[in-house]
């Protein structure tokens, strides 16, 4: 359980920030921004592991679960907003045929 939570927290953080960036900026080069977010979150996770190792002990697992659930809610919200914004583009694309 610990390993899955430790993997999901950076994944959900990267996903929610990347979805926000994709929704906010409408150009093709945003893929580089998403890549930068992934590298930053990964680097921060590795840095935390070595600098603040006590955060990865079993007695902090409850806080990791709370953060994972919070990020899951934010990611679901970003998925919803991204999907709602993309519906207009799909509709407009269908009309230009």
C-alpha positions, 0 to 999 in steps of 0.5 A: 500500500505504501508503494502505491501511494508513494507512486500515485502522489507524484503521478497525480500531481504531474497529471493535474498540473499538466491538464491545467497547462494544456487547458490554459495554453492552447499551443502545440509547444505546451508539451514541453511545459508538461515535460518540464512539470514531470521532470520537476515533480520527479526531481522534487520527489527524489530530493525529498526522499534523500533530504527529508527521508522521515516523510516516507516512514509508515507513521506518515502514511495517513498524510500521504493517503490524504494528499493522494485523495486530495490530488485525485479530486483535483485531477478529476476536476481538471479532467472534467474542465478539460473535457468540457472545453474540448467539446466545443472544439470537437463540435466546431471541427464537425461543422467545418467539414 
